[in-house]
């Protein structure tokens, strides 16, 4: 329970206060503690990452870029309640006053459990680049990912954790300057599965972008048998309902249930060793047969992170969002 003094302080520290006594349990700036300064951030990485090269990092992300992001974007970490669990989320938005409402990108991360957690560094790279183009970027860390939060729940890899994505809709509506009528969904790797599952329940999403996306978890397991360990650990009652549970998580099995007028952008590297490019090419074929609006972009020679075509990918995404969020 917040005291009156604490609540008053909260109002002065962050623009995201409207839900402080509703879904939001706590919130603070991402630029906190060691992340308040560039040197603190670098020192944190040097102490926690075994192969951290400060010279290489500084060339890639200089202090001037850090200061620019800090000065031009709000970055807020928050804890919200879903199904009685405390789940962590975050958002980034431009600070500067604008003469129009800002469209939203709901970003769904990859990985499972704590793996794939969106760190401060990740927020300041891809998500910040999107936000700098005039978007509010919001995401969930999913239940079961935050070791420092009590009652955090368990990641079911496309099960009840999809509720964590859907629940962000109520939070989005309270963000200052938000255009809650213009929302896109974007997922990377496992996050694409989250996105496909979520939009079945959110028919007003304007468009969906899937990067290195999983479209058939049966196929994924055949290509990477180690994934079955994840399924056994994460998916409730997996051993007794294997076929049914995997089908539920495979959009290739139910693409006809997606909102018919929601354009889909598929981006994939053809040398992706984690999620084979066939996930996107086959889904594109299914969408074509359904006459569902879509575009497929394959980046030759690129990997799961599209590191070789990073800027081309970002330009493609921003151009797509500018077309369908208006």
C-alpha positions in Angstrom: 0.0 0.0 0.0 1.4 3.4 -1.0 1.5 6.1 1.6 0.3 9.6 0.5 3.8 10.9 0.6 5.1 8.0 -1.5 2.3 8.4 -4.0 2.9 12.1 -4.3 6.6 11.4 -5.0 5.6 8.9 -7.6 3.6 11.5 -9.5 6.7 13.7 -9.7 9.0 11.0 -10.9 7.2 9.4 -13.8 4.6 10.3 -16.4 3.0 6.9 -16.0 0.9 7.3 -12.8 -2.7 6.8 -13.8 -2.8 3.1 -12.8 -0.7 3.4 -9.7 -3.6 2.1 -7.5 -5.0 -0.3 -10.1 -3.0 -2.8 -12.3 0.4 -1.2 -11.6 2.0 -2.3 -8.4 5.3 -0.3 -8.7 7.2 1.6 -11.3 10.5 3.5 -11.8 12.7 4.9 -14.4 14.9 2.4 -16.3 17.8 4.9 -15.8 18.2 3.9 -12.1 21.0 2.7 -10.0 24.0 1.6 -12.1 22.0 2.6 -15.2 21.7 6.2 -14.2 25.0 7.0 -15.9 26.9 5.7 -18.9 29.9 4.8 -16.8 27.7 2.9 -14.3 26.2 1.0 -17.2 29.6 0.0 -18.6 30.9 -1.0 -15.2 27.9 -3.2 -14.6 28.4 -5.0 -17.9 32.1 -5.4 -17.3 31.4 -7.0 -14.0 28.6 -9.3 -15.2 29.5 -10.3 -18.7 32.5 -12.7 -19.2 33.4 -11.6 -22.7 32.6 -7.9 -22.4 34.9 -5.7 -24.5 34.6 -2.1 -23.4 36.4 -0.7 -26.4 34.2 -2.5 -28.9 31.0 -1.6 -27.0 32.0 2.1 -26.7 32.5 2.2 -30.5 29.1 0.6 -31.0 27.2 2.6 -28.3 29.2 5.7 -27.3 28.3 7.9 -24.3 26.9 10.5 -26.6 24.3 8.0 -27.8 23.4 7.1 -24.2 22.9 10.7 -23.3 20.7 11.3 -26.4 18.5 8.4 -25.5 18.3 9.5 -21.8 17.4 13.0 -22.8 14.8 12.2 -25.5 13.1 9.1 -24.3 11.2 8.1 -21.1 12.0 4.5 -20.1 9.9 3.0 -17.4 10.0 -0.4 -15.7 6.8 -1.4 -13.9 5.3 -4.4 -12.1 1.6 -5.2 -12.9 -0.8 -7.9 -11.8 -2.1 -10.6 -14.1 -4.1 -13.6 -12.8 -2.9 -12.7 -9.3 0.8 -12.8 -10.2 3.2 -9.9 -10.2 4.6 -9.6 -13.7 7.3 -7.2 -14.9 6.9 -4.9 -17.9 8.5 -1.8 -19.4 7.8 0.9 -21.9 9.7 3.6 -23.8 8.2 6.8 -25.3 9.5 10.1 -26.7 9.7 12.8 -24.2 9.2 15.7 -26.5 5.7 17.2 -26.8 4.0 16.3 -30.1 0.9 17.6 -31.8 -0.6 14.2 -32.2 -1.1 11.0 -30.2 1.6 8.4 -30.4 0.9 4.9 -31.9 2.0 1.8 -30.0 4.2 -1.2 -30.6 3.6 -4.1 -28.3 6.9 -6.0 -28.4 7.0 -9.7 -27.4 10.4 -11.0 -26.6 11.8 -14.4 -27.4 13.3 -17.0 -25.0 11.7 -18.8 -22.1 11.7 -18.3 -18.4 14.6 -15.9 -17.5 16.3 -16.6 -20.8 15.5 -13.8 -23.2 14.7 -11.3 -20.4 14.8 -7.8 -21.9 17.7 -6.2 -20.2 18.5 -2.5 -19.9 21.0 -2.9 -22.8 18.3 -4.5 -25.0 15.9 -1.7 -24.2 18.4 0.9 -25.2 19.2 -0.7 -28.5 16.3 -2.1 -30.6 13.3 -0.8 -28.6 14.8 2.6 -28.2 15.5 2.9 -31.9 11.8 2.2 -32.5 10.6 4.6 -29.9 12.8 7.3 -31.3 10.8 7.1 -34.6 7.7 8.3 -32.8 6.3 5.1 -31.2 5.5 4.0 -27.7 7.1 0.6 -27.3 5.7 -1.5 -24.5 6.5 -5.1 -23.5 6.0 -7.8 -20.9 8.9 -9.8 -19.5 6.3 -12.6 -19.0 5.6 -14.4 -15.7 8.4 -16.5 -14.3 11.2 -14.3 -15.7 11.9 -12.0 -12.8 13.9 -13.6 -10.0 13.8 -10.4 -8.0 10.0 -10.2 -7.9 7.9 -12.3 -5.4 4.8 -14.2 -6.7 6.0 -14.0 -10.3 4.3 -17.1 -11.6 5.6 -19.7 -14.1 6.2 -19.3 -17.8 4.0 -21.8 -19.7 5.6 -21.0 -23.1 2.4 -19.8 -24.9 -0.1 -20.9 -22.2 -1.4 -18.6 -19.5 1.5 -16.3 -20.0 -0.2 -14.9 -23.1 -2.5 -13.2 -20.6 0.5 -11.1 -19.6 0.6 -9.7 -23.2 -3.2 -9.2 -23.4 -3.3 -7.4 -20.0 -1.0 -4.7 -21.4 -3.9 -3.3 -23.3 -5.5 -1.8 -20.2 -2.2 -0.3 -19.2 -1.6 1.2 -22.7 -4.8 3.2 -22.5 -3.4 5.1 -19.5 0.0 6.2 -21.0 0.1 9.9 -21.7 0.0 10.9 -25.4 -1.0 7.4 -26.4 -3.1 6.7 -29.5 -4.8 3.6 -28.2 -6.6 3.1 -31.5 -3.4 2.5 -33.4 -1.5 -0.5 -31.9 0.8 -2.9 -33.6 2.0 -6.3 -32.3 5.6 -7.4 -32.9 7.3 -10.6 -31.8 10.8 -12.0 -32.2 11.3 -15.8 -32.2 9.1 -17.2 -29.4 7.6 -13.7 -29.2 5.9 -14.3 -32.6 4.0 -17.2 -31.1 2.9 -14.9 -28.2 1.8 -12.4 -30.8 -0.3 -14.8 -32.9 -2.0 -16.1 -29.8 -2.7 -12.7 -28.4 -4.1 -11.1 -31.6 -6.8 -13.8 -31.7 -8.1 -12.1 -28.5 -7.3 -8.6 -29.7 -9.1 -8.1 -33.0 -8.3 -4.3 -33.1 -4.6 -4.7 -33.5 -3.7 -2.9 -36.7 -0.8 -5.1 -37.9 1.5 -7.8 -36.8 5.3 -8.2 -37.4 7.1 -11.5 -36.8 10.9 -11.6 -36.8 12.6 -15.0 -37.0 9.2 -16.3 -35.9 8.1 -19.7 -34.9 5.0 -20.8 -36.8 4.9 -24.6 -36.1 6.4 -25.8 -32.8 6.2 -29.4 -34.1 8.5 -28.4 -36.9 10.7 -26.5 -34.4 11.1 -29.6 -32.3 12.0 -31.8 -35.3 14.7 -29.3 -36.2 16.0 -28.7 -32.7 15.1 -31.8 -30.5 16.5 -30.0 -27.5 13.4 -27.8 -27.6 11.3 -30.7 -26.2 13.1 -30.2 -22.9 11.6 -26.7 -22.9 8.1 -28.0 -23.8 8.2 -30.7 -21.0 9.4 -28.2 -18.5 7.1 -25.3 -19.5 3.8 -26.6 -20.9 1.3 -27.9 -18.4 0.3 -31.6 -18.8 2.5 -31.8 -21.8 3.0 -35.6 -21.6 -0.7 -36.3 -21.7 -1.7 -33.7 -24.3 1.4 -33.3 -26.4 -0.3 -33.0 -29.8 -3.1 -30.7 -28.6 -0.7 -28.4 -26.7 1.7 -28.1 -29.6 -1.1 -27.4 -32.0 -2.3 -24.6 -29.8 1.1 -22.9 -30.1 1.4 -23.4 -33.9 -0.2 -20.6 -36.0 0.3 -22.7 -39.1 -2.5 -24.9 -37.7 -5.0 -22.1 -37.3 -3.9 -19.1 -39.4 -7.5 -18.8 -40.6 -8.4 -17.6 -37.1 -6.2 -14.6 -37.3 -8.0 -11.2 -37.8 -8.6 -11.3 -41.5 -7.8 -7.6 -42.2 -4.6 -7.5 -40.1 -1.5 -7.2 -42.4 1.4 -9.4 -41.4 5.1 -8.7 -42.0 7.4 -11.7 -41.9 11.1 -11.1 -41.5 13.7 -13.9 -41.4 17.3 -14.7 -42.1 17.9 -17.7 -44.3 20.9 -18.9 -42.2 18.9 -18.8 -38.9 20.1 -21.8 -36.9 17.5 -21.4 -34.1 14.3 -21.0 -36.1 14.6 -22.3 -39.6 13.5 -19.8 -42.3 11.0 -22.4 -43.5 8.8 -21.3 -40.5 8.2 -18.0 -42.3 8.2 -19.3 -45.9 5.6 -21.9 -45.1 3.5 -19.5 -43.2 3.6 -17.1 -46.1 2.3 -19.8 -48.3 -0.6 -20.5 -45.9 -1.4 -16.8 -45.7 -1.3 -16.6 -49.5 -3.8 -19.4 -49.8 -6.0 -17.6 -47.4 -5.6 -14.3 -49.3 -4.5 -12.8 -46.0 -2.5 -9.5 -46.5 1.2 -10.1 -45.8 4.7 -9.5 -46.9 7.7 -11.8 -46.6 11.3 -10.5 -46.4 14.2 -12.9 -46.3 17.7 -11.6 -45.5 20.3 -13.7 -47.3 23.1 -15.1 -45.1 21.7 -13.7 -41.9 21.2 -15.3 -38.5 18.5 -15.4 -35.8 19.3 -11.9 -34.6 19.5 -10.4 -38.2 22.8 -8.9 -37.2 24.0 -8.5 -40.8 21.0 -6.6 -41.9 20.1 -4.7 -38.7 19.5 -1.3 -40.3 17.7 -2.7 -43.3 15.4 -4.6 -40.9 14.7 -1.6 -38.8 14.0 0.5 -41.9 11.6 -2.2 -43.1 9.8 -2.3 -39.7 9.5 1.5 -39.4 8.3 1.8 -42.9 5.7 -0.9 -42.3 4.5 0.7 -39.1 4.2 4.1 -40.7 2.0 2.6 -43.4 -0.4 0.8 -41.1 -0.4 2.9 -37.9 -2.1 6.2 -38.8 
